[in-house]
Amino acid sequence: MSPTPNPLKGLALVLVLVGIVLATAGAVGAMVTGNQRLMFAAALGFALQFAGWHRHNARTGGRS
């Protein structure tokens, strides 16, 4: 069985990569500056990664 065709095929990768950058920048920024509000940026990055992996798994039917 082949995966369902999707015109936004690269969106999952974009979500994961942007999430990684945002999560890392938010966590490091919060540690360096002591500003705990930057952890919200990290949480948003983690959520983007989750959404990206969920989209990838939905497209591939759960197979890697």
CHARMM internal coordinates of N, CA and C (Angstrom, degrees):
IC EDIT
DIST 1 N 1 CA 1.4320
DIST 1 CA 1 C 1.5335
ANGL 1 N 1 CA 1 C 108.30
DIST 1 C 2 N 1.2997
ANGL 1 CA 1 C 2 N 117.09
DIHE 1 N 1 CA 1 C 2 N 130.25
DIST 2 N 2 CA 1.4632
ANGL 1 C 2 N 2 CA 120.51
DIHE 1 CA 1 C 2 N 2 CA -179.57
DIST 2 CA 2 C 1.5246
ANGL 2 N 2 CA 2 C 110.08
DIHE 1 C 2 N 2 CA 2 C -93.04
DIST 2 C 3 N 1.3487
ANGL 2 CA 2 C 3 N 116.30
DIHE 2 N 2 CA 2 C 3 N 153.94
DIST 3 N 3 CA 1.4648
ANGL 2 C 3 N 3 CA 119.14
DIHE 2 CA 2 C 3 N 3 CA 178.79
DIST 3 CA 3 C 1.5248
ANGL 3 N 3 CA 3 C 111.46
DIHE 2 C 3 N 3 CA 3 C -64.30
DIST 3 C 4 N 1.2985
ANGL 3 CA 3 C 4 N 115.51
DIHE 3 N 3 CA 3 C 4 N 154.00
DIST 4 N 4 CA 1.4606
ANGL 3 C 4 N 4 CA 121.20
DIHE 3 CA 3 C 4 N 4 CA 178.80
DIST 4 CA 4 C 1.5207
ANGL 4 N 4 CA 4 C 109.45
DIHE 3 C 4 N 4 CA 4 C -66.12
DIST 4 C 5 N 1.3392
ANGL 4 CA 4 C 5 N 119.19
DIHE 4 N 4 CA 4 C 5 N 131.86
DIST 5 N 5 CA 1.4633
ANGL 4 C 5 N 5 CA 120.87
DIHE 4 CA 4 C 5 N 5 CA 178.31
DIST 5 CA 5 C 1.5294
ANGL 5 N 5 CA 5 C 110.43
DIHE 4 C 5 N 5 CA 5 C -61.81
DIST 5 C 6 N 1.3087
ANGL 5 CA 5 C 6 N 115.68
DIHE 5 N 5 CA 5 C 6 N 141.33
DIST 6 N 6 CA 1.4558
ANGL 5 C 6 N 6 CA 120.70
DIHE 5 CA 5 C 6 N 6 CA -176.83
DIST 6 CA 6 C 1.5242
ANGL 6 N 6 CA 6 C 108.92
DIHE 5 C 6 N 6 CA 6 C -142.82
DIST 6 C 7 N 1.3443
ANGL 6 CA 6 C 7 N 118.54
DIHE 6 N 6 CA 6 C 7 N 122.67
DIST 7 N 7 CA 1.4627
ANGL 6 C 7 N 7 CA 119.71
DIHE 6 CA 6 C 7 N 7 CA -179.87
DIST 7 CA 7 C 1.5271
ANGL 7 N 7 CA 7 C 112.80
DIHE 6 C 7 N 7 CA 7 C -68.70
DIST 7 C 8 N 1.3328
ANGL 7 CA 7 C 8 N 118.05
DIHE 7 N 7 CA 7 C 8 N -22.49
DIST 8 N 8 CA 1.4647
ANGL 7 C 8 N 8 CA 121.24
DIHE 7 CA 7 C 8 N 8 CA 179.42
DIST 8 CA 8 C 1.5254
ANGL 8 N 8 CA 8 C 110.37
DIHE 7 C 8 N 8 CA 8 C -101.03
DIST 8 C 9 N 1.3124
ANGL 8 CA 8 C 9 N 115.98
DIHE 8 N 8 CA 8 C 9 N 51.28
DIST 9 N 9 CA 1.4556
ANGL 8 C 9 N 9 CA 122.15
DIHE 8 CA 8 C 9 N 9 CA -173.12
DIST 9 CA 9 C 1.5206
ANGL 9 N 9 CA 9 C 112.64
DIHE 8 C 9 N 9 CA 9 C -61.32
DIST 9 C 10 N 1.3211
ANGL 9 CA 9 C 10 N 118.05
DIHE 9 N 9 CA 9 C 10 N -37.62
DIST 10 N 10 CA 1.4581
ANGL 9 C 10 N 10 CA 121.04
DIHE 9 CA 9 C 10 N 10 CA -176.48
DIST 10 CA 10 C 1.5174
ANGL 10 N 10 CA 10 C 114.12
DIHE 9 C 10 N 10 CA 10 C -86.55
DIST 10 C 11 N 1.3296
ANGL 10 CA 10 C 11 N 118.46
DIHE 10 N 10 CA 10 C 11 N 0.07
DIST 11 N 11 CA 1.4569
ANGL 10 C 11 N 11 CA 120.82
DIHE 10 CA 10 C 11 N 11 CA -177.82
DIST 11 CA 11 C 1.5249
ANGL 11 N 11 CA 11 C 111.79
DIHE 10 C 11 N 11 CA 11 C -64.13
DIST 11 C 12 N 1.3126
ANGL 11 CA 11 C 12 N 117.63
DIHE 11 N 11 CA 11 C 12 N -37.36
DIST 12 N 12 CA 1.4619
ANGL 11 C 12 N 12 CA 120.44
DIHE 11 CA 11 C 12 N 12 CA 179.51
DIST 12 CA 12 C 1.5254
ANGL 12 N 12 CA 12 C 110.59
DIHE 11 C 12 N 12 CA 12 C -61.31
DIST 12 C 13 N 1.3125
ANGL 12 CA 12 C 13 N 116.67
DIHE 12 N 12 CA 12 C 13 N -43.55
DIST 13 N 13 CA 1.4616
ANGL 12 C 13 N 13 CA 120.49
DIHE 12 CA 12 C 13 N 13 CA 179.09
DIST 13 CA 13 C 1.5134
ANGL 13 N 13 CA 13 C 111.26
DIHE 12 C 13 N 13 CA 13 C -64.55
DIST 13 C 14 N 1.3171
ANGL 13 CA 13 C 14 N 117.19
DIHE 13 N 13 CA 13 C 14 N -41.71
DIST 14 N 14 CA 1.4684
ANGL 13 C 14 N 14 CA 121.36
DIHE 13 CA 13 C 14 N 14 CA 178.70
DIST 14 CA 14 C 1.5295
ANGL 14 N 14 CA 14 C 110.04
DIHE 13 C 14 N 14 CA 14 C -62.40
DIST 14 C 15 N 1.3246
ANGL 14 CA 14 C 15 N 117.56
DIHE 14 N 14 CA 14 C 15 N -44.44
DIST 15 N 15 CA 1.4679
ANGL 14 C 15 N 15 CA 120.73
DIHE 14 CA 14 C 15 N 15 CA 179.49
DIST 15 CA 15 C 1.5276
ANGL 15 N 15 CA 15 C 111.16
DIHE 14 C 15 N 15 CA 15 C -60.79
DIST 15 C 16 N 1.3171
ANGL 15 CA 15 C 16 N 116.84
DIHE 15 N 15 CA 15 C 16 N -43.92
DIST 16 N 16 CA 1.4611
ANGL 15 C 16 N 16 CA 120.53
DIHE 15 CA 15 C 16 N 16 CA -179.24
DIST 16 CA 16 C 1.5265
ANGL 16 N 16 CA 16 C 110.77
DIHE 15 C 16 N 16 CA 16 C -65.49
DIST 16 C 17 N 1.3217
ANGL 16 CA 16 C 17 N 117.70
DIHE 16 N 16 CA 16 C 17 N -46.38
DIST 17 N 17 CA 1.4610
ANGL 16 C 17 N 17 CA 120.14
DIHE 16 CA 16 C 17 N 17 CA -177.46
DIST 17 CA 17 C 1.5283
ANGL 17 N 17 CA 17 C 112.56
DIHE 16 C 17 N 17 CA 17 C -67.50
DIST 17 C 18 N 1.3246
ANGL 17 CA 17 C 18 N 117.24
DIHE 17 N 17 CA 17 C 18 N -42.55
DIST 18 N 18 CA 1.4693
ANGL 17 C 18 N 18 CA 119.83
DIHE 17 CA 17 C 18 N 18 CA 176.90
DIST 18 CA 18 C 1.5250
ANGL 18 N 18 CA 18 C 109.88
DIHE 17 C 18 N 18 CA 18 C -64.57
DIST 18 C 19 N 1.3067
ANGL 18 CA 18 C 19 N 116.55
DIHE 18 N 18 CA 18 C 19 N -38.21
DIST 19 N 19 CA 1.4650
ANGL 18 C 19 N 19 CA 120.54
DIHE 18 CA 18 C 19 N 19 CA 177.47
DIST 19 CA 19 C 1.5115
ANGL 19 N 19 CA 19 C 112.37
DIHE 18 C 19 N 19 CA 19 C -62.60
DIST 19 C 20 N 1.3236
ANGL 19 CA 19 C 20 N 117.18
DIHE 19 N 19 CA 19 C 20 N -40.83
DIST 20 N 20 CA 1.4657
ANGL 19 C 20 N 20 CA 121.02
DIHE 19 CA 19 C 20 N 20 CA 178.34
DIST 20 CA 20 C 1.5204
ANGL 20 N 20 CA 20 C 110.32
DIHE 19 C 20 N 20 CA 20 C -62.34
DIST 20 C 21 N 1.3150
ANGL 20 CA 20 C 21 N 116.54
DIHE 20 N 20 CA 20 C 21 N -47.16
DIST 21 N 21 CA 1.4651
ANGL 20 C 21 N 21 CA 120.60
DIHE 20 CA 20 C 21 N 21 CA -178.85
DIST 21 CA 21 C 1.5260
ANGL 21 N 21 CA 21 C 110.54
DIHE 20 C 21 N 21 CA 21 C -63.40
DIST 21 C 22 N 1.3249
ANGL 21 CA 21 C 22 N 117.04
DIHE 21 N 21 CA 21 C 22 N -45.78
DIST 22 N 22 CA 1.4597
ANGL 21 C 22 N 22 CA 120.94
DIHE 21 CA 21 C 22 N 22 CA -177.94
DIST 22 CA 22 C 1.5295
ANGL 22 N 22 CA 22 C 111.50
DIHE 21 C 22 N 22 CA 22 C -66.69
DIST 22 C 23 N 1.3141
ANGL 22 CA 22 C 23 N 117.36
DIHE 22 N 22 CA 22 C 23 N -42.52
DIST 23 N 23 CA 1.4621
ANGL 22 C 23 N 23 CA 120.77
DIHE 22 CA 22 C 23 N 23 CA 179.75
DIST 23 CA 23 C 1.5254
ANGL 23 N 23 CA 23 C 111.09
DIHE 22 C 23 N 23 CA 23 C -64.49
DIST 23 C 24 N 1.3227
ANGL 23 CA 23 C 24 N 116.61
DIHE 23 N 23 CA 23 C 24 N -43.58
DIST 24 N 24 CA 1.4625
ANGL 23 C 24 N 24 CA 120.40
DIHE 23 CA 23 C 24 N 24 CA 179.91
DIST 24 CA 24 C 1.5251
ANGL 24 N 24 CA 24 C 110.91
DIHE 23 C 24 N 24 CA 24 C -66.01
DIST 24 C 25 N 1.3258
ANGL 24 CA 24 C 25 N 116.81
DIHE 24 N 24 CA 24 C 25 N -46.49
DIST 25 N 25 CA 1.4639
ANGL 24 C 25 N 25 CA 120.12
DIHE 24 CA 24 C 25 N 25 CA -179.45
DIST 25 CA 25 C 1.5244
ANGL 25 N 25 CA 25 C 110.86
DIHE 24 C 25 N 25 CA 25 C -63.95
DIST 25 C 26 N 1.3121
ANGL 25 CA 25 C 26 N 118.00
DIHE 25 N 25 CA 25 C 26 N -41.72
DIST 26 N 26 CA 1.4572
ANGL 25 C 26 N 26 CA 120.81
DIHE 25 CA 25 C 26 N 26 CA 179.63
DIST 26 CA 26 C 1.5197
ANGL 26 N 26 CA 26 C 112.53
DIHE 25 C 26 N 26 CA 26 C -65.45
DIST 26 C 27 N 1.3212
ANGL 26 CA 26 C 27 N 116.94
DIHE 26 N 26 CA 26 C 27 N -44.81
DIST 27 N 27 CA 1.4665
ANGL 26 C 27 N 27 CA 120.55
DIHE 26 CA 26 C 27 N 27 CA -178.85
DIST 27 CA 27 C 1.5221
ANGL 27 N 27 CA 27 C 111.38
DIHE 26 C 27 N 27 CA 27 C -67.13
DIST 27 C 28 N 1.3201
ANGL 27 CA 27 C 28 N 116.77
DIHE 27 N 27 CA 27 C 28 N -45.57
DIST 28 N 28 CA 1.4670
ANGL 27 C 28 N 28 CA 119.88
DIHE 27 CA 27 C 28 N 28 CA 179.48
DIST 28 CA 28 C 1.5273
ANGL 28 N 28 CA 28 C 110.30
DIHE 27 C 28 N 28 CA 28 C -66.34
DIST 28 C 29 N 1.3271
ANGL 28 CA 28 C 29 N 116.87
DIHE 28 N 28 CA 28 C 29 N -42.27
DIST 29 N 29 CA 1.4630
ANGL 28 C 29 N 29 CA 120.40
DIHE 28 CA 28 C 29 N 29 CA 178.07
DIST 29 CA 29 C 1.5195
ANGL 29 N 29 CA 29 C 112.00
DIHE 28 C 29 N 29 CA 29 C -60.71
DIST 29 C 30 N 1.3306
ANGL 29 CA 29 C 30 N 116.89
DIHE 29 N 29 CA 29 C 30 N -40.36
DIST 30 N 30 CA 1.4622
ANGL 29 C 30 N 30 CA 120.52
DIHE 29 CA 29 C 30 N 30 CA 178.77
DIST 30 CA 30 C 1.5209
ANGL 30 N 30 CA 30 C 110.85
DIHE 29 C 30 N 30 CA 30 C -66.32
DIST 30 C 31 N 1.3127
ANGL 30 CA 30 C 31 N 117.24
DIHE 30 N 30 CA 30 C 31 N -38.16
DIST 31 N 31 CA 1.4628
ANGL 30 C 31 N 31 CA 120.07
DIHE 30 CA 30 C 31 N 31 CA 179.46
DIST 31 CA 31 C 1.5224
ANGL 31 N 31 CA 31 C 111.64
DIHE 30 C 31 N 31 CA 31 C -70.31
DIST 31 C 32 N 1.3145
ANGL 31 CA 31 C 32 N 117.46
DIHE 31 N 31 CA 31 C 32 N -40.90
DIST 32 N 32 CA 1.4616
ANGL 31 C 32 N 32 CA 121.30
DIHE 31 CA 31 C 32 N 32 CA -176.24
DIST 32 CA 32 C 1.5269
ANGL 32 N 32 CA 32 C 111.13
DIHE 31 C 32 N 32 CA 32 C -72.71
DIST 32 C 33 N 1.3204
ANGL 32 CA 32 C 33 N 117.07
DIHE 32 N 32 CA 32 C 33 N -45.99
DIST 33 N 33 CA 1.4660
ANGL 32 C 33 N 33 CA 120.21
DIHE 32 CA 32 C 33 N 33 CA -174.88
DIST 33 CA 33 C 1.5233
ANGL 33 N 33 CA 33 C 112.92
DIHE 32 C 33 N 33 CA 33 C -89.54
DIST 33 C 34 N 1.3031
ANGL 33 CA 33 C 34 N 117.95
DIHE 33 N 33 CA 33 C 34 N -18.76
DIST 34 N 34 CA 1.4576
ANGL 33 C 34 N 34 CA 120.75
DIHE 33 CA 33 C 34 N 34 CA -176.06
DIST 34 CA 34 C 1.5183
ANGL 34 N 34 CA 34 C 112.76
DIHE 33 C 34 N 34 CA 34 C 78.00
DIST 34 C 35 N 1.3090
ANGL 34 CA 34 C 35 N 117.95
DIHE 34 N 34 CA 34 C 35 N 6.95
DIST 35 N 35 CA 1.4650
ANGL 34 C 35 N 35 CA 123.02
DIHE 34 CA 34 C 35 N 35 CA -179.83
DIST 35 CA 35 C 1.5331
ANGL 35 N 35 CA 35 C 108.49
DIHE 34 C 35 N 35 CA 35 C -87.15
DIST 35 C 36 N 1.3152
ANGL 35 CA 35 C 36 N 116.10
DIHE 35 N 35 CA 35 C 36 N 106.82
DIST 36 N 36 CA 1.4641
ANGL 35 C 36 N 36 CA 120.29
DIHE 35 CA 35 C 36 N 36 CA -176.17
DIST 36 CA 36 C 1.5254
ANGL 36 N 36 CA 36 C 113.22
DIHE 35 C 36 N 36 CA 36 C -70.28
DIST 36 C 37 N 1.3346
ANGL 36 CA 36 C 37 N 117.55
DIHE 36 N 36 CA 36 C 37 N -16.62
DIST 37 N 37 CA 1.4704
ANGL 36 C 37 N 37 CA 119.53
DIHE 36 CA 36 C 37 N 37 CA 178.42
DIST 37 CA 37 C 1.5261
ANGL 37 N 37 CA 37 C 111.42
DIHE 36 C 37 N 37 CA 37 C -66.29
DIST 37 C 38 N 1.3233
ANGL 37 CA 37 C 38 N 117.26
DIHE 37 N 37 CA 37 C 38 N -22.24
DIST 38 N 38 CA 1.4590
ANGL 37 C 38 N 38 CA 119.58
DIHE 37 CA 37 C 38 N 38 CA 177.68
DIST 38 CA 38 C 1.5260
ANGL 38 N 38 CA 38 C 111.87
DIHE 37 C 38 N 38 CA 38 C -69.29
DIST 38 C 39 N 1.3145
ANGL 38 CA 38 C 39 N 117.12
DIHE 38 N 38 CA 38 C 39 N -16.41
DIST 39 N 39 CA 1.4638
ANGL 38 C 39 N 39 CA 119.56
DIHE 38 CA 38 C 39 N 39 CA 176.34
DIST 39 CA 39 C 1.5282
ANGL 39 N 39 CA 39 C 111.14
DIHE 38 C 39 N 39 CA 39 C -67.97
DIST 39 C 40 N 1.3404
ANGL 39 CA 39 C 40 N 117.00
DIHE 39 N 39 CA 39 C 40 N -21.75
DIST 40 N 40 CA 1.4690
ANGL 39 C 40 N 40 CA 118.92
DIHE 39 CA 39 C 40 N 40 CA 174.03
DIST 40 CA 40 C 1.5265
ANGL 40 N 40 CA 40 C 110.23
DIHE 39 C 40 N 40 CA 40 C -66.10
DIST 40 C 41 N 1.3293
ANGL 40 CA 40 C 41 N 117.07
DIHE 40 N 40 CA 40 C 41 N -35.82
DIST 41 N 41 CA 1.4681
ANGL 40 C 41 N 41 CA 120.23
DIHE 40 CA 40 C 41 N 41 CA 175.56
DIST 41 CA 41 C 1.5265
ANGL 41 N 41 CA 41 C 109.74
DIHE 40 C 41 N 41 CA 41 C -65.05
DIST 41 C 42 N 1.3343
ANGL 41 CA 41 C 42 N 116.15
DIHE 41 N 41 CA 41 C 42 N -40.19
DIST 42 N 42 CA 1.4672
ANGL 41 C 42 N 42 CA 119.87
DIHE 41 CA 41 C 42 N 42 CA 177.51
DIST 42 CA 42 C 1.5259
ANGL 42 N 42 CA 42 C 110.52
DIHE 41 C 42 N 42 CA 42 C -63.85
DIST 42 C 43 N 1.3304
ANGL 42 CA 42 C 43 N 116.49
DIHE 42 N 42 CA 42 C 43 N -42.08
DIST 43 N 43 CA 1.4673
ANGL 42 C 43 N 43 CA 120.00
DIHE 42 CA 42 C 43 N 43 CA 179.25
DIST 43 CA 43 C 1.5248
ANGL 43 N 43 CA 43 C 110.86
DIHE 42 C 43 N 43 CA 43 C -63.78
DIST 43 C 44 N 1.3177
ANGL 43 CA 43 C 44 N 116.76
DIHE 43 N 43 CA 43 C 44 N -38.60
DIST 44 N 44 CA 1.4673
ANGL 43 C 44 N 44 CA 120.05
DIHE 43 CA 43 C 44 N 44 CA 176.69
DIST 44 CA 44 C 1.5314
ANGL 44 N 44 CA 44 C 110.03
DIHE 43 C 44 N 44 CA 44 C -64.26
DIST 44 C 45 N 1.3197
ANGL 44 CA 44 C 45 N 116.97
DIHE 44 N 44 CA 44 C 45 N -39.45
DIST 45 N 45 CA 1.4612
ANGL 44 C 45 N 45 CA 120.59
DIHE 44 CA 44 C 45 N 45 CA 177.05
DIST 45 CA 45 C 1.5193
ANGL 45 N 45 CA 45 C 112.22
DIHE 44 C 45 N 45 CA 45 C -62.62
DIST 45 C 46 N 1.3302
ANGL 45 CA 45 C 46 N 116.17
DIHE 45 N 45 CA 45 C 46 N -40.94
DIST 46 N 46 CA 1.4676
ANGL 45 C 46 N 46 CA 119.53
DIHE 45 CA 45 C 46 N 46 CA 177.95
DIST 46 CA 46 C 1.5327
ANGL 46 N 46 CA 46 C 110.48
DIHE 45 C 46 N 46 CA 46 C -65.38
DIST 46 C 47 N 1.3315
ANGL 46 CA 46 C 47 N 116.18
DIHE 46 N 46 CA 46 C 47 N -38.48
DIST 47 N 47 CA 1.4634
ANGL 46 C 47 N 47 CA 120.23
DIHE 46 CA 46 C 47 N 47 CA 178.57
DIST 47 CA 47 C 1.5318
ANGL 47 N 47 CA 47 C 110.96
DIHE 46 C 47 N 47 CA 47 C -65.31
DIST 47 C 48 N 1.3398
ANGL 47 CA 47 C 48 N 116.67
DIHE 47 N 47 CA 47 C 48 N -39.37
DIST 48 N 48 CA 1.4688
ANGL 47 C 48 N 48 CA 119.94
DIHE 47 CA 47 C 48 N 48 CA 177.35
DIST 48 CA 48 C 1.5278
ANGL 48 N 48 CA 48 C 110.94
DIHE 47 C 48 N 48 CA 48 C -64.13
DIST 48 C 49 N 1.3304
ANGL 48 CA 48 C 49 N 116.66
DIHE 48 N 48 CA 48 C 49 N -40.46
DIST 49 N 49 CA 1.4612
ANGL 48 C 49 N 49 CA 119.39
DIHE 48 CA 48 C 49 N 49 CA 177.28
DIST 49 CA 49 C 1.5268
ANGL 49 N 49 CA 49 C 110.51
DIHE 48 C 49 N 49 CA 49 C -62.06
DIST 49 C 50 N 1.3121
ANGL 49 CA 49 C 50 N 116.06
DIHE 49 N 49 CA 49 C 50 N -44.68
DIST 50 N 50 CA 1.4601
ANGL 49 C 50 N 50 CA 119.87
DIHE 49 CA 49 C 50 N 50 CA 179.14
DIST 50 CA 50 C 1.5298
ANGL 50 N 50 CA 50 C 110.85
DIHE 49 C 50 N 50 CA 50 C -59.43
DIST 50 C 51 N 1.3441
ANGL 50 CA 50 C 51 N 115.92
DIHE 50 N 50 CA 50 C 51 N -45.15
DIST 51 N 51 CA 1.4634
ANGL 50 C 51 N 51 CA 119.92
DIHE 50 CA 50 C 51 N 51 CA 179.66
DIST 51 CA 51 C 1.5312
ANGL 51 N 51 CA 51 C 111.06
DIHE 50 C 51 N 51 CA 51 C -62.80
DIST 51 C 52 N 1.3205
ANGL 51 CA 51 C 52 N 116.67
DIHE 51 N 51 CA 51 C 52 N -39.33
DIST 52 N 52 CA 1.4629
ANGL 51 C 52 N 52 CA 120.39
DIHE 51 CA 51 C 52 N 52 CA 179.22
DIST 52 CA 52 C 1.5173
ANGL 52 N 52 CA 52 C 112.44
DIHE 51 C 52 N 52 CA 52 C -65.20
DIST 52 C 53 N 1.3409
ANGL 52 CA 52 C 53 N 116.20
DIHE 52 N 52 CA 52 C 53 N -44.55
DIST 53 N 53 CA 1.4655
ANGL 52 C 53 N 53 CA 119.01
DIHE 52 CA 52 C 53 N 53 CA 179.38
DIST 53 CA 53 C 1.5240
ANGL 53 N 53 CA 53 C 110.89
DIHE 52 C 53 N 53 CA 53 C -68.87
DIST 53 C 54 N 1.3133
ANGL 53 CA 53 C 54 N 116.95
DIHE 53 N 53 CA 53 C 54 N -35.83
DIST 54 N 54 CA 1.4612
ANGL 53 C 54 N 54 CA 120.21
DIHE 53 CA 53 C 54 N 54 CA 177.52
DIST 54 CA 54 C 1.5318
ANGL 54 N 54 CA 54 C 110.00
DIHE 53 C 54 N 54 CA 54 C -63.77
DIST 54 C 55 N 1.3158
ANGL 54 CA 54 C 55 N 116.57
DIHE 54 N 54 CA 54 C 55 N -43.80
DIST 55 N 55 CA 1.4639
ANGL 54 C 55 N 55 CA 120.83
DIHE 54 CA 54 C 55 N 55 CA 179.00
DIST 55 CA 55 C 1.5332
ANGL 55 N 55 CA 55 C 110.75
DIHE 54 C 55 N 55 CA 55 C -63.79
DIST 55 C 56 N 1.3272
ANGL 55 CA 55 C 56 N 116.13
DIHE 55 N 55 CA 55 C 56 N -40.55
DIST 56 N 56 CA 1.4667
ANGL 55 C 56 N 56 CA 120.22
DIHE 55 CA 55 C 56 N 56 CA 179.11
DIST 56 CA 56 C 1.5351
ANGL 56 N 56 CA 56 C 110.33
DIHE 55 C 56 N 56 CA 56 C -63.51
DIST 56 C 57 N 1.3112
ANGL 56 CA 56 C 57 N 116.23
DIHE 56 N 56 CA 56 C 57 N -46.46
DIST 57 N 57 CA 1.4754
ANGL 56 C 57 N 57 CA 119.56
DIHE 56 CA 56 C 57 N 57 CA -178.51
DIST 57 CA 57 C 1.5283
ANGL 57 N 57 CA 57 C 111.41
DIHE 56 C 57 N 57 CA 57 C -67.63
DIST 57 C 58 N 1.3071
ANGL 57 CA 57 C 58 N 117.72
DIHE 57 N 57 CA 57 C 58 N -34.19
DIST 58 N 58 CA 1.4577
ANGL 57 C 58 N 58 CA 119.96
DIHE 57 CA 57 C 58 N 58 CA 178.32
DIST 58 CA 58 C 1.5345
ANGL 58 N 58 CA 58 C 110.16
DIHE 57 C 58 N 58 CA 58 C -67.00
DIST 58 C 59 N 1.3438
ANGL 58 CA 58 C 59 N 115.59
DIHE 58 N 58 CA 58 C 59 N -36.42
DIST 59 N 59 CA 1.4620
ANGL 58 C 59 N 59 CA 119.62
DIHE 58 CA 58 C 59 N 59 CA -179.31
DIST 59 CA 59 C 1.5131
ANGL 59 N 59 CA 59 C 111.32
DIHE 58 C 59 N 59 CA 59 C -71.81
DIST 59 C 60 N 1.3378
ANGL 59 CA 59 C 60 N 117.43
DIHE 59 N 59 CA 59 C 60 N -36.56
DIST 60 N 60 CA 1.4590
ANGL 59 C 60 N 60 CA 119.94
DIHE 59 CA 59 C 60 N 60 CA -176.86
DIST 60 CA 60 C 1.5167
ANGL 60 N 60 CA 60 C 113.05
DIHE 59 C 60 N 60 CA 60 C -92.05
DIST 60 C 61 N 1.3146
ANGL 60 CA 60 C 61 N 116.48
DIHE 60 N 60 CA 60 C 61 N 0.13
DIST 61 N 61 CA 1.4675
ANGL 60 C 61 N 61 CA 119.16
DIHE 60 CA 60 C 61 N 61 CA 179.51
DIST 61 CA 61 C 1.5143
ANGL 61 N 61 CA 61 C 112.60
DIHE 60 C 61 N 61 CA 61 C 74.30
DIST 61 C 62 N 1.3447
ANGL 61 CA 61 C 62 N 117.33
DIHE 61 N 61 CA 61 C 62 N 23.76
DIST 62 N 62 CA 1.4564
ANGL 61 C 62 N 62 CA 121.65
DIHE 61 CA 61 C 62 N 62 CA 179.09
DIST 62 CA 62 C 1.5203
ANGL 62 N 62 CA 62 C 114.06
DIHE 61 C 62 N 62 CA 62 C 88.25
DIST 62 C 63 N 1.3320
ANGL 62 CA 62 C 63 N 116.64
DIHE 62 N 62 CA 62 C 63 N -4.12
DIST 63 N 63 CA 1.4679
ANGL 62 C 63 N 63 CA 119.30
DIHE 62 CA 62 C 63 N 63 CA 178.95
DIST 63 CA 63 C 1.5273
ANGL 63 N 63 CA 63 C 108.84
DIHE 62 C 63 N 63 CA 63 C -92.10
DIST 63 C 64 N 1.3191
ANGL 63 CA 63 C 64 N 116.37
DIHE 63 N 63 CA 63 C 64 N 146.56
DIST 64 N 64 CA 1.4788
ANGL 63 C 64 N 64 CA 120.78
DIHE 63 CA 63 C 64 N 64 CA 179.59
DIST 64 CA 64 C 1.4947
ANGL 64 N 64 CA 64 C 111.36
DIHE 63 C 64 N 64 CA 64 C -77.14
END
COOR INIT
IC SEED 1 N 1 CA 1 C
IC BUILD
